[in-house]
Amino acid sequence: MSPGRLEEEYDYIVCGGGTSGCVVAARLASDPNIRILLVEAGAHNEDLENVHMVGGWSKNFDGPEDWNIVTKAMDGVDGRQVKVSRGRFLGGSSGVNGTLCIRGCKQDFDDWELPGWSGEEVFAAMRKAETFHTKPWFKAAPNAHGTDGLLHTEPHDLAPISERMLESFQSQGMVLDPDMFTTGETSHGCGHATRTVYQGLRTTGADFVTKENQRDNLIILVDTIVDKVNFDHDDNKLRARSVNLVSKDGQKRTVSARKEIIISGGTYCSPAILMRSGIGPKADLEKLGIQCLVDSPGVGKNLLDHLIVFVFYEVTKPGLTNDHLVYHADSLAATYAQWQKEKTGFLSTFPFGAFAFARLDDRLKDEPLWQEARESAKPGRDAMNLTKKQPNIEYFTTECYGGPKQYDDFPVNSHAFSMITELFSPRSKGTVTLSSADPLDNPIVDHDYLSDPLDVLVLSEGVRFGNEIVMKGKGTADVVKGAWPAKLTHNAYTSREEWVPYVKQHATTCYHPAGTCKMGKSSDPMAVLDEKLKVRGVEGLRVADCSVMPSLHCGHTQMPAYGIGEKCVEFIV
């Protein structure tokens, strides 16, 4: 939409057209009597082929479709900086993620102890967003999926290496529970992860507000940055009244909201908008010349993320992995032509394969650090503050070689896959702060990864167990040739201590940032929001995205982001 068509006032303004923001805007627009403005910093997604083509996801990084945020150097990961890419276009990171529908466990949300946010209620909100399309071979859990939402999902057809990995998981004590990542009730087992893919196309938050779901009372403004929220004094209270916008060509406008403003900028940008608006830690704001309207020390704090570690393996037989479809000879050109013509093949889906959750109690019970933390934990909780209903680790595999950009030694004549280990309930927390008051400057992100030694302990033991599953598992032991590339030596590692340097050198983000505008009880001075997502200290302003999560659940953030959008509208109407 052109800024020239912009009206001066709407009923609601949604600041951010990512996963949650699109849900909020779409649900509000179901009432034809109200008008909504949805503001997105990046481009419209309609012509972005690498968004719609699931296998094109990595082409959206490092360019205009990426926020291009890089963390500070962090001691816990050997002084490395980590690129924390986020989608900068309509649909946001739902247009660039791994398409995985891994909801977590119901206990994760029960632990928040906030009205309206129990596990049952959050899972119901996630179901509301979904229309699930099963396949003949898939054993879907009864009543676990949504049937009339705007997000279309389906199971993934596994490559042979993934079928073998399911065998290996089971041979190492993980019972097969096919739809466990939907039900949220299994903490040690393996199964299938459904995907936000349908008929060869990625489905995203943008689908809620475009195509057949576009409404005349919802105006979408793209290529426009939200600078800050402005407030009026209403009965001695601050009330959000308008937002300052900056278009791609530098044009500035102010647009008013009759009812409410909802910030959905994501875990990095939502706290930045609040801080530029004068809501945040007073001392930090004043250093930048920003008048502090509400001293809210929790804004930008409590930054959480799931760390993952890739371990790669070469296999002895062709046809087990999908490398031949993208890396061998001119296969990529044929694969791309197939997708363009038929919307099928390798590029019509995301090359993740088999999945599992694991508890590590027995493996860590003799570790002094684990024992010490366990002694000080609440009754019924382990050293990571988890119950037995919640996993310590997630495992998932790729069906070909691939990962972060540093893994560029592609198997042009070989066949490889990876085992990925993901750490749940991280104790290491970081911050998001402003680099300046300029809305065009990215915030400063410091995840402080692996600063807590307990995170190092659990993740390194998780990687060790994952390696055992691959090397000793019934389905894979006979086909694993060794490490890929050969210069890696992890196949010789036996002790947990041997894995610690590898973890520090290779741990990277799973792109699950959360927590920087957390909800909480009125007694919590670090709670930025109340349980209805209202910003404490002002009226007419809410936040709706994964930044609102008080603690990070044991799953992936995509489905909770949809659920948070659904819950926000539930609270508004």
Disulfide bonds with the S-S distance in Angstrom:
none
